[in-house]
Amino acid sequence: MLSRSKGMTEISQRTGLGRESLYKSFGEGKHPRFETVYKVINALGLEFRLQPQAKSA
């Protein structure tokens, strides 16, 4: 869970999203919006990239 690697309070502050909102978004059986996932990825110091798939012969 996110709260184990970094404090949920810290992630909340970095994303501008409420702690309770984050818990609800990432709870079991939930489907968080891409915008929320992207903000958390950035808050964790990670980078999200898209690249074309390699063409198969």
All heavy atoms as TSV, in Angstrom:
chain	resi	resn	atom	element	x	y	z
A	1	MET	N	N	0.838	-1.189	0.000
A	1	MET	CA	C	0.000	0.000	0.000
A	1	MET	C	C	0.874	1.240	0.000
A	1	MET	O	O	1.971	1.245	0.513
A	1	MET	CB	C	-0.911	-0.048	1.239
A	1	MET	CG	C	-1.826	1.115	1.396
A	1	MET	SD	S	-3.187	0.974	0.254
A	1	MET	CE	C	-3.998	2.502	0.514
A	2	LEU	N	N	0.379	2.283	-0.580
A	2	LEU	CA	C	1.119	3.530	-0.683
A	2	LEU	C	C	1.597	4.054	0.655
A	2	LEU	O	O	2.691	4.568	0.772
A	2	LEU	CB	C	0.238	4.604	-1.332
A	2	LEU	CG	C	-0.157	4.383	-2.769
A	2	LEU	CD1	C	-1.198	5.407	-3.177
A	2	LEU	CD2	C	1.038	4.471	-3.673
A	3	SER	N	N	0.757	3.933	1.668
A	3	SER	CA	C	1.079	4.513	2.971
A	3	SER	C	C	2.281	3.854	3.618
A	3	SER	O	O	2.887	4.422	4.509
A	3	SER	CB	C	-0.131	4.435	3.894
A	3	SER	OG	O	-0.522	3.105	4.080
A	4	ARG	N	N	2.655	2.684	3.197
A	4	ARG	CA	C	3.799	1.996	3.792
A	4	ARG	C	C	5.108	2.525	3.248
A	4	ARG	O	O	6.081	2.635	3.966
A	4	ARG	CB	C	3.697	0.497	3.561
A	4	ARG	CG	C	2.565	-0.102	4.348
A	4	ARG	CD	C	2.545	-1.601	4.227
A	4	ARG	NE	N	1.378	-2.109	4.929
A	4	ARG	CZ	C	0.682	-3.135	4.538
A	4	ARG	NH1	N	1.017	-3.796	3.462
A	4	ARG	NH2	N	-0.363	-3.527	5.229
A	5	SER	N	N	5.180	2.824	1.950
A	5	SER	CA	C	6.427	3.284	1.367
A	5	SER	C	C	6.687	4.755	1.677
A	5	SER	O	O	7.806	5.152	1.910
A	5	SER	CB	C	6.443	3.043	-0.132
A	5	SER	OG	O	5.396	3.745	-0.763
A	6	LYS	N	N	5.675	5.552	1.665
A	6	LYS	CA	C	5.750	6.980	2.028
A	6	LYS	C	C	4.519	7.251	2.858
A	6	LYS	O	O	3.469	6.677	2.642
A	6	LYS	CB	C	5.710	7.860	0.781
A	6	LYS	CG	C	6.881	7.709	-0.137
A	6	LYS	CD	C	7.788	8.882	-0.008
A	6	LYS	CE	C	8.888	8.790	-1.040
A	6	LYS	NZ	N	9.830	9.841	-0.936
A	7	GLY	N	N	4.626	8.159	3.785
A	7	GLY	CA	C	3.474	8.473	4.621
A	7	GLY	C	C	2.329	9.034	3.786
A	7	GLY	O	O	2.538	9.853	2.892
A	8	MET	N	N	1.127	8.579	4.061
A	8	MET	CA	C	-0.040	9.044	3.319
A	8	MET	C	C	-0.219	10.547	3.491
A	8	MET	O	O	-0.643	11.227	2.562
A	8	MET	CB	C	-1.291	8.293	3.761
A	8	MET	CG	C	-2.470	8.528	2.863
A	8	MET	SD	S	-2.231	7.997	1.152
A	8	MET	CE	C	-2.659	6.291	1.267
A	9	THR	N	N	0.156	11.069	4.653
A	9	THR	CA	C	0.057	12.513	4.871
A	9	THR	C	C	0.991	13.257	3.925
A	9	THR	O	O	0.612	14.259	3.319
A	9	THR	CB	C	0.393	12.865	6.338
A	9	THR	OG1	O	-0.526	12.187	7.182
A	9	THR	CG2	C	0.319	14.350	6.582
A	10	GLU	N	N	2.194	12.749	3.763
A	10	GLU	CA	C	3.164	13.371	2.855
A	10	GLU	C	C	2.664	13.312	1.414
A	10	GLU	O	O	2.753	14.292	0.678
A	10	GLU	CB	C	4.512	12.662	2.973
A	10	GLU	CG	C	5.592	13.276	2.113
A	10	GLU	CD	C	6.928	12.557	2.242
A	10	GLU	OE1	O	7.122	11.821	3.219
A	10	GLU	OE2	O	7.759	12.745	1.353
A	11	ILE	N	N	2.131	12.174	1.013
A	11	ILE	CA	C	1.598	12.040	-0.351
A	11	ILE	C	C	0.429	12.997	-0.540
A	11	ILE	O	O	0.309	13.647	-1.580
A	11	ILE	CB	C	1.186	10.584	-0.630
A	11	ILE	CG1	C	2.425	9.690	-0.651
A	11	ILE	CG2	C	0.429	10.475	-1.947
A	11	ILE	CD1	C	2.127	8.220	-0.677
A	12	SER	N	N	-0.398	13.105	0.465
A	12	SER	CA	C	-1.538	14.016	0.418
A	12	SER	C	C	-1.076	15.454	0.204
A	12	SER	O	O	-1.619	16.183	-0.628
A	12	SER	CB	C	-2.335	13.895	1.713
A	12	SER	OG	O	-3.334	14.872	1.767
A	13	GLN	N	N	-0.066	15.857	0.936
A	13	GLN	CA	C	0.457	17.223	0.811
A	13	GLN	C	C	1.059	17.458	-0.565
A	13	GLN	O	O	0.849	18.509	-1.164
A	13	GLN	CB	C	1.497	17.488	1.895
A	13	GLN	CG	C	0.901	17.562	3.284
A	13	GLN	CD	C	1.958	17.583	4.376
A	13	GLN	OE1	O	3.128	17.300	4.138
A	13	GLN	NE2	N	1.535	17.908	5.590
A	14	ARG	N	N	1.796	16.490	-1.067
A	14	ARG	CA	C	2.453	16.651	-2.368
A	14	ARG	C	C	1.464	16.657	-3.540
A	14	ARG	O	O	1.736	17.273	-4.556
A	14	ARG	CB	C	3.472	15.538	-2.582
A	14	ARG	CG	C	4.684	15.670	-1.706
A	14	ARG	CD	C	5.666	14.586	-2.008
A	14	ARG	NE	N	6.852	14.717	-1.184
A	14	ARG	CZ	C	7.947	14.004	-1.374
A	14	ARG	NH1	N	8.013	13.114	-2.333
A	14	ARG	NH2	N	8.976	14.177	-0.590
A	15	THR	N	N	0.361	15.955	-3.389
A	15	THR	CA	C	-0.611	15.880	-4.477
A	15	THR	C	C	-1.679	16.959	-4.384
A	15	THR	O	O	-2.337	17.265	-5.370
A	15	THR	CB	C	-1.330	14.516	-4.502
A	15	THR	OG1	O	-2.025	14.332	-3.272
A	15	THR	CG2	C	-0.362	13.369	-4.749
A	16	GLY	N	N	-1.870	17.497	-3.185
A	16	GLY	CA	C	-2.957	18.454	-2.986
A	16	GLY	C	C	-4.301	17.770	-2.800
A	16	GLY	O	O	-5.343	18.422	-2.835
A	17	LEU	N	N	-4.278	16.468	-2.597
A	17	LEU	CA	C	-5.500	15.690	-2.384
A	17	LEU	C	C	-5.612	15.325	-0.905
A	17	LEU	O	O	-4.598	15.100	-0.242
A	17	LEU	CB	C	-5.475	14.406	-3.227
A	17	LEU	CG	C	-5.331	14.595	-4.730
A	17	LEU	CD1	C	-5.060	13.262	-5.405
A	17	LEU	CD2	C	-6.576	15.245	-5.301
A	18	GLY	N	N	-6.821	15.247	-0.405
A	18	GLY	CA	C	-7.026	14.888	0.989
A	18	GLY	C	C	-6.649	13.437	1.265
A	18	GLY	O	O	-6.795	12.568	0.412
A	19	ARG	N	N	-6.135	13.197	2.466
A	19	ARG	CA	C	-5.768	11.827	2.863
A	19	ARG	C	C	-6.924	10.868	2.739
A	19	ARG	O	O	-6.779	9.769	2.208
A	19	ARG	CB	C	-5.289	11.839	4.319
A	19	ARG	CG	C	-3.861	11.508	4.503
A	19	ARG	CD	C	-3.516	11.440	5.951
A	19	ARG	NE	N	-4.739	11.161	6.715
A	19	ARG	CZ	C	-4.786	10.919	7.998
A	19	ARG	NH1	N	-3.714	10.935	8.696
A	19	ARG	NH2	N	-5.916	10.683	8.613
A	20	GLU	N	N	-8.083	11.281	3.238
A	20	GLU	CA	C	-9.259	10.417	3.188
A	20	GLU	C	C	-9.638	10.107	1.740
A	20	GLU	O	O	-10.023	8.987	1.415
A	20	GLU	CB	C	-10.437	11.071	3.920
A	20	GLU	CG	C	-10.225	11.233	5.409
A	20	GLU	CD	C	-9.354	12.435	5.770
A	20	GLU	OE1	O	-9.116	13.299	4.897
A	20	GLU	OE2	O	-8.888	12.492	6.920
A	21	SER	N	N	-9.492	11.108	0.893
A	21	SER	CA	C	-9.791	10.932	-0.528
A	21	SER	C	C	-8.854	9.897	-1.159
A	21	SER	O	O	-9.276	9.066	-1.960
A	21	SER	CB	C	-9.662	12.273	-1.250
A	21	SER	OG	O	-9.827	12.120	-2.633
A	22	LEU	N	N	-7.586	9.959	-0.779
A	22	LEU	CA	C	-6.622	8.986	-1.307
A	22	LEU	C	C	-6.942	7.579	-0.838
A	22	LEU	O	O	-6.884	6.628	-1.623
A	22	LEU	CB	C	-5.198	9.374	-0.891
A	22	LEU	CG	C	-4.617	10.595	-1.580
A	22	LEU	CD1	C	-3.307	11.008	-0.928
A	22	LEU	CD2	C	-4.408	10.320	-3.063
A	23	TYR	N	N	-7.275	7.443	0.442
A	23	TYR	CA	C	-7.638	6.118	0.955
A	23	TYR	C	C	-8.856	5.571	0.212
A	23	TYR	O	O	-8.890	4.392	-0.149
A	23	TYR	CB	C	-7.931	6.167	2.458
A	23	TYR	CG	C	-6.697	6.143	3.326
A	23	TYR	CD1	C	-6.369	7.227	4.123
A	23	TYR	CD2	C	-5.858	5.033	3.349
A	23	TYR	CE1	C	-5.239	7.209	4.936
A	23	TYR	CE2	C	-4.736	5.001	4.153
A	23	TYR	CZ	C	-4.428	6.090	4.942
A	23	TYR	OH	O	-3.312	6.059	5.729
A	24	LYS	N	N	-9.835	6.415	-0.026
A	24	LYS	CA	C	-11.033	5.976	-0.749
A	24	LYS	C	C	-10.701	5.607	-2.191
A	24	LYS	O	O	-11.181	4.610	-2.715
A	24	LYS	CB	C	-12.103	7.069	-0.732
A	24	LYS	CG	C	-12.760	7.245	0.609
A	24	LYS	CD	C	-13.795	8.353	0.560
A	24	LYS	CE	C	-14.394	8.605	1.926
A	24	LYS	NZ	N	-15.359	9.715	1.898
A	25	SER	N	N	-9.866	6.413	-2.838
A	25	SER	CA	C	-9.526	6.179	-4.240
A	25	SER	C	C	-8.782	4.871	-4.459
A	25	SER	O	O	-8.963	4.207	-5.473
A	25	SER	CB	C	-8.661	7.319	-4.778
A	25	SER	OG	O	-9.390	8.509	-4.837
A	26	PHE	N	N	-7.910	4.524	-3.502
A	26	PHE	CA	C	-7.070	3.346	-3.673
A	26	PHE	C	C	-7.504	2.167	-2.805
A	26	PHE	O	O	-6.767	1.197	-2.658
A	26	PHE	CB	C	-5.602	3.698	-3.400
A	26	PHE	CG	C	-5.027	4.590	-4.461
A	26	PHE	CD1	C	-4.978	5.966	-4.280
A	26	PHE	CD2	C	-4.565	4.068	-5.647
A	26	PHE	CE1	C	-4.466	6.802	-5.260
A	26	PHE	CE2	C	-4.054	4.883	-6.635
A	26	PHE	CZ	C	-4.004	6.259	-6.442
A	27	GLY	N	N	-8.711	2.235	-2.272
A	27	GLY	CA	C	-9.233	1.144	-1.468
A	27	GLY	C	C	-9.536	-0.084	-2.313
A	27	GLY	O	O	-9.592	-0.036	-3.545
A	28	GLU	N	N	-9.714	-1.180	-1.654
A	28	GLU	CA	C	-10.004	-2.445	-2.324
A	28	GLU	C	C	-11.244	-2.329	-3.197
A	28	GLU	O	O	-12.282	-1.812	-2.782
A	28	GLU	CB	C	-10.212	-3.542	-1.279
A	28	GLU	CG	C	-10.354	-4.917	-1.889
A	28	GLU	CD	C	-10.442	-6.000	-0.840
A	28	GLU	OE1	O	-9.978	-5.772	0.296
A	28	GLU	OE2	O	-10.982	-7.065	-1.168
A	29	GLY	N	N	-11.110	-2.769	-4.435
A	29	GLY	CA	C	-12.231	-2.764	-5.373
A	29	GLY	C	C	-12.513	-1.418	-6.013
A	29	GLY	O	O	-13.460	-1.276	-6.766
A	30	LYS	N	N	-11.678	-0.423	-5.724
A	30	LYS	CA	C	-11.880	0.918	-6.280
A	30	LYS	C	C	-11.141	1.066	-7.602
A	30	LYS	O	O	-10.212	0.326	-7.904
A	30	LYS	CB	C	-11.393	2.002	-5.307
A	30	LYS	CG	C	-12.085	1.968	-3.977
A	30	LYS	CD	C	-13.549	2.300	-4.134
A	30	LYS	CE	C	-14.222	2.298	-2.767
A	30	LYS	NZ	N	-15.590	2.667	-2.812
A	31	HIS	N	N	-11.553	2.048	-8.368
A	31	HIS	CA	C	-10.941	2.342	-9.659
A	31	HIS	C	C	-10.613	3.835	-9.705
A	31	HIS	O	O	-11.423	4.634	-10.165
A	31	HIS	CB	C	-11.890	1.977	-10.799
A	31	HIS	CG	C	-12.322	0.549	-10.761
A	31	HIS	ND1	N	-11.498	-0.483	-11.131
A	31	HIS	CD2	C	-13.469	-0.026	-10.348
A	31	HIS	CE1	C	-12.140	-1.625	-10.972
A	31	HIS	NE2	N	-13.336	-1.372	-10.490
A	32	PRO	N	N	-9.412	4.207	-9.226
A	32	PRO	CA	C	-9.070	5.626	-9.173
A	32	PRO	C	C	-8.950	6.225	-10.573
A	32	PRO	O	O	-8.623	5.527	-11.540
A	32	PRO	CB	C	-7.724	5.650	-8.454
A	32	PRO	CG	C	-7.162	4.292	-8.618
A	32	PRO	CD	C	-8.330	3.358	-8.739
A	33	ARG	N	N	-9.228	7.509	-10.647
A	33	ARG	CA	C	-9.104	8.224	-11.913
A	33	ARG	C	C	-7.629	8.308	-12.291
A	33	ARG	O	O	-6.750	8.347	-11.427
A	33	ARG	CB	C	-9.671	9.627	-11.772
A	33	ARG	CG	C	-11.157	9.631	-11.469
A	33	ARG	CD	C	-11.676	11.013	-11.324
A	33	ARG	NE	N	-11.399	11.740	-12.570
A	33	ARG	CZ	C	-11.665	13.005	-12.755
A	33	ARG	NH1	N	-12.194	13.717	-11.802
A	33	ARG	NH2	N	-11.387	13.592	-13.903
A	34	PHE	N	N	-7.354	8.384	-13.587
A	34	PHE	CA	C	-5.974	8.477	-14.063
A	34	PHE	C	C	-5.287	9.703	-13.466
A	34	PHE	O	O	-4.122	9.641	-13.073
A	34	PHE	CB	C	-5.935	8.530	-15.593
A	34	PHE	CG	C	-4.543	8.641	-16.130
A	34	PHE	CD1	C	-3.712	7.542	-16.183
A	34	PHE	CD2	C	-4.057	9.867	-16.549
A	34	PHE	CE1	C	-2.413	7.651	-16.659
A	34	PHE	CE2	C	-2.764	9.984	-17.025
A	34	PHE	CZ	C	-1.940	8.878	-17.079
A	35	GLU	N	N	-5.996	10.803	-13.388
A	35	GLU	CA	C	-5.438	12.041	-12.842
A	35	GLU	C	C	-4.920	11.820	-11.418
A	35	GLU	O	O	-3.832	12.292	-11.063
A	35	GLU	CB	C	-6.500	13.135	-12.846
A	35	GLU	CG	C	-6.055	14.444	-12.256
A	35	GLU	CD	C	-7.180	15.472	-12.222
A	35	GLU	OE1	O	-8.336	15.137	-12.515
A	35	GLU	OE2	O	-6.861	16.623	-11.888
A	36	THR	N	N	-5.669	11.083	-10.616
A	36	THR	CA	C	-5.267	10.798	-9.238
A	36	THR	C	C	-4.033	9.906	-9.220
A	36	THR	O	O	-3.076	10.167	-8.482
A	36	THR	CB	C	-6.419	10.116	-8.473
A	36	THR	OG1	O	-7.569	10.955	-8.539
A	36	THR	CG2	C	-6.051	9.856	-7.022
A	37	VAL	N	N	-4.031	8.869	-10.027
A	37	VAL	CA	C	-2.885	7.960	-10.102
A	37	VAL	C	C	-1.645	8.729	-10.541
A	37	VAL	O	O	-0.563	8.573	-9.971
A	37	VAL	CB	C	-3.171	6.793	-11.067
A	37	VAL	CG1	C	-1.936	5.934	-11.272
A	37	VAL	CG2	C	-4.328	5.946	-10.558
A	38	TYR	N	N	-1.797	9.594	-11.530
A	38	TYR	CA	C	-0.674	10.366	-12.050
A	38	TYR	C	C	-0.092	11.286	-10.978
A	38	TYR	O	O	1.125	11.395	-10.836
A	38	TYR	CB	C	-1.123	11.164	-13.271
A	38	TYR	CG	C	0.009	11.812	-14.014
A	38	TYR	CD1	C	0.860	11.048	-14.815
A	38	TYR	CD2	C	0.239	13.174	-13.917
A	38	TYR	CE1	C	1.904	11.636	-15.493
A	38	TYR	CE2	C	1.275	13.772	-14.600
A	38	TYR	CZ	C	2.113	13.005	-15.382
A	38	TYR	OH	O	3.153	13.588	-16.051
A	39	LYS	N	N	-0.947	11.935	-10.206
A	39	LYS	CA	C	-0.484	12.811	-9.132
A	39	LYS	C	C	0.297	12.022	-8.083
A	39	LYS	O	O	1.327	12.482	-7.585
A	39	LYS	CB	C	-1.659	13.527	-8.470
A	39	LYS	CG	C	-2.224	14.649	-9.305
A	39	LYS	CD	C	-3.371	15.322	-8.588
A	39	LYS	CE	C	-3.937	16.463	-9.421
A	39	LYS	NZ	N	-4.999	17.185	-8.712
A	40	VAL	N	N	-0.174	10.832	-7.749
A	40	VAL	CA	C	0.510	9.998	-6.760
A	40	VAL	C	C	1.850	9.518	-7.314
A	40	VAL	O	O	2.857	9.517	-6.602
A	40	VAL	CB	C	-0.381	8.826	-6.308
A	40	VAL	CG1	C	0.401	7.842	-5.439
A	40	VAL	CG2	C	-1.601	9.349	-5.556
A	41	ILE	N	N	1.889	9.132	-8.571
A	41	ILE	CA	C	3.143	8.712	-9.202
A	41	ILE	C	C	4.178	9.825	-9.082
A	41	ILE	O	O	5.324	9.590	-8.687
A	41	ILE	CB	C	2.912	8.329	-10.681
A	41	ILE	CG1	C	2.172	6.994	-10.766
A	41	ILE	CG2	C	4.232	8.263	-11.454
A	41	ILE	CD1	C	1.699	6.640	-12.161
A	42	ASN	N	N	3.780	11.040	-9.406
A	42	ASN	CA	C	4.698	12.175	-9.303
A	42	ASN	C	C	5.099	12.443	-7.860
A	42	ASN	O	O	6.263	12.737	-7.579
A	42	ASN	CB	C	4.070	13.426	-9.916
A	42	ASN	CG	C	4.075	13.381	-11.426
A	42	ASN	OD1	O	5.016	12.896	-12.025
A	42	ASN	ND2	N	3.026	13.882	-12.038
A	43	ALA	N	N	4.174	12.337	-6.928
A	43	ALA	CA	C	4.466	12.570	-5.515
A	43	ALA	C	C	5.479	11.562	-4.983
A	43	ALA	O	O	6.247	11.869	-4.069
A	43	ALA	CB	C	3.184	12.512	-4.692
A	44	LEU	N	N	5.482	10.365	-5.544
A	44	LEU	CA	C	6.423	9.319	-5.126
A	44	LEU	C	C	7.780	9.468	-5.812
A	44	LEU	O	O	8.691	8.674	-5.581
A	44	LEU	CB	C	5.835	7.933	-5.420
A	44	LEU	CG	C	4.630	7.543	-4.578
A	44	LEU	CD1	C	4.013	6.260	-5.108
A	44	LEU	CD2	C	5.018	7.394	-3.116
A	45	GLY	N	N	7.911	10.475	-6.665
A	45	GLY	CA	C	9.180	10.691	-7.354
A	45	GLY	C	C	9.385	9.753	-8.521
A	45	GLY	O	O	10.512	9.521	-8.943
A	46	LEU	N	N	8.291	9.212	-9.043
A	46	LEU	CA	C	8.365	8.302	-10.177
A	46	LEU	C	C	7.969	9.040	-11.451
A	46	LEU	O	O	7.369	10.105	-11.409
A	46	LEU	CB	C	7.437	7.104	-9.961
A	46	LEU	CG	C	7.722	6.284	-8.709
A	46	LEU	CD1	C	6.632	5.237	-8.510
A	46	LEU	CD2	C	9.082	5.624	-8.808
A	47	GLU	N	N	8.301	8.457	-12.570
A	47	GLU	CA	C	7.993	9.047	-13.857
A	47	GLU	C	C	7.123	8.094	-14.651
A	47	GLU	O	O	7.355	6.890	-14.653
A	47	GLU	CB	C	9.310	9.302	-14.606
A	47	GLU	CG	C	9.166	10.079	-15.872
A	47	GLU	CD	C	10.519	10.394	-16.464
A	47	GLU	OE1	O	11.101	11.438	-16.109
A	47	GLU	OE2	O	10.994	9.562	-17.275
A	48	PHE	N	N	6.141	8.627	-15.334
A	48	PHE	CA	C	5.231	7.831	-16.155
A	48	PHE	C	C	5.516	8.160	-17.600
A	48	PHE	O	O	5.498	9.325	-17.997
A	48	PHE	CB	C	3.779	8.182	-15.798
A	48	PHE	CG	C	2.760	7.379	-16.534
A	48	PHE	CD1	C	2.415	6.114	-16.110
A	48	PHE	CD2	C	2.144	7.888	-17.661
A	48	PHE	CE1	C	1.482	5.364	-16.790
A	48	PHE	CE2	C	1.216	7.156	-18.348
A	48	PHE	CZ	C	0.879	5.886	-17.911
A	49	ARG	N	N	5.816	7.146	-18.394
A	49	ARG	CA	C	6.116	7.360	-19.817
A	49	ARG	C	C	5.293	6.414	-20.682
A	49	ARG	O	O	5.042	5.275	-20.328
A	49	ARG	CB	C	7.577	7.052	-20.122
A	49	ARG	CG	C	8.542	7.990	-19.543
A	49	ARG	CD	C	9.906	7.657	-20.079
A	49	ARG	NE	N	10.919	8.312	-19.271
A	49	ARG	CZ	C	12.189	8.265	-19.556
A	49	ARG	NH1	N	12.614	7.591	-20.600
A	49	ARG	NH2	N	13.045	8.879	-18.788
A	50	LEU	N	N	4.938	6.915	-21.836
A	50	LEU	CA	C	4.315	6.100	-22.863
A	50	LEU	C	C	5.262	6.069	-24.046
A	50	LEU	O	O	5.847	7.083	-24.409
A	50	LEU	CB	C	2.969	6.695	-23.296
A	50	LEU	CG	C	1.895	6.771	-22.221
A	50	LEU	CD1	C	0.676	7.523	-22.769
A	50	LEU	CD2	C	1.492	5.397	-21.782
A	51	GLN	N	N	5.382	4.915	-24.649
A	51	GLN	CA	C	6.216	4.813	-25.839
A	51	GLN	C	C	5.582	3.813	-26.781
A	51	GLN	O	O	4.884	2.906	-26.354
A	51	GLN	CB	C	7.643	4.416	-25.494
A	51	GLN	CG	C	7.795	3.044	-24.888
A	51	GLN	CD	C	9.233	2.768	-24.488
A	51	GLN	OE1	O	9.905	3.633	-23.957
A	51	GLN	NE2	N	9.695	1.573	-24.761
A	52	PRO	N	N	5.838	3.985	-28.075
A	52	PRO	CA	C	5.259	3.061	-29.046
A	52	PRO	C	C	5.778	1.640	-28.828
A	52	PRO	O	O	6.920	1.440	-28.410
A	52	PRO	CB	C	5.745	3.589	-30.396
A	52	PRO	CG	C	6.275	4.951	-30.145
A	52	PRO	CD	C	6.642	5.027	-28.698
A	53	GLN	N	N	4.922	0.685	-29.088
A	53	GLN	CA	C	5.340	-0.708	-29.007
A	53	GLN	C	C	6.273	-1.015	-30.161
A	53	GLN	O	O	6.143	-0.462	-31.249
A	53	GLN	CB	C	4.127	-1.636	-29.112
A	53	GLN	CG	C	3.200	-1.542	-27.946
A	53	GLN	CD	C	2.024	-2.498	-28.098
A	53	GLN	OE1	O	1.766	-3.048	-29.170
A	53	GLN	NE2	N	1.276	-2.682	-27.026
A	54	ALA	N	N	7.198	-1.919	-29.904
A	54	ALA	CA	C	8.098	-2.356	-30.961
A	54	ALA	C	C	7.283	-3.170	-31.968
A	54	ALA	O	O	6.447	-3.972	-31.585
A	54	ALA	CB	C	9.222	-3.202	-30.385
A	55	LYS	N	N	7.529	-2.915	-33.227
A	55	LYS	CA	C	6.801	-3.664	-34.267
A	55	LYS	C	C	7.345	-5.071	-34.334
A	55	LYS	O	O	8.539	-5.312	-34.325
A	55	LYS	CB	C	6.976	-2.986	-35.629
A	55	LYS	CG	C	6.286	-1.655	-35.708
A	55	LYS	CD	C	6.388	-1.070	-37.098
A	55	LYS	CE	C	5.676	0.269	-37.156
A	55	LYS	NZ	N	5.743	0.854	-38.484
A	56	SER	N	N	6.421	-6.044	-34.388
A	56	SER	CA	C	6.857	-7.431	-34.512
A	56	SER	C	C	6.958	-7.790	-35.989
A	56	SER	O	O	6.196	-7.320	-36.806
A	56	SER	CB	C	5.883	-8.364	-33.798
A	56	SER	OG	O	4.582	-8.186	-34.303
A	57	ALA	N	N	7.916	-8.613	-36.302
A	57	ALA	CA	C	8.167	-8.977	-37.707
A	57	ALA	C	C	7.188	-9.981	-38.226
A	57	ALA	O	O	6.536	-10.709	-37.640
A	57	ALA	CB	C	9.579	-9.515	-37.858
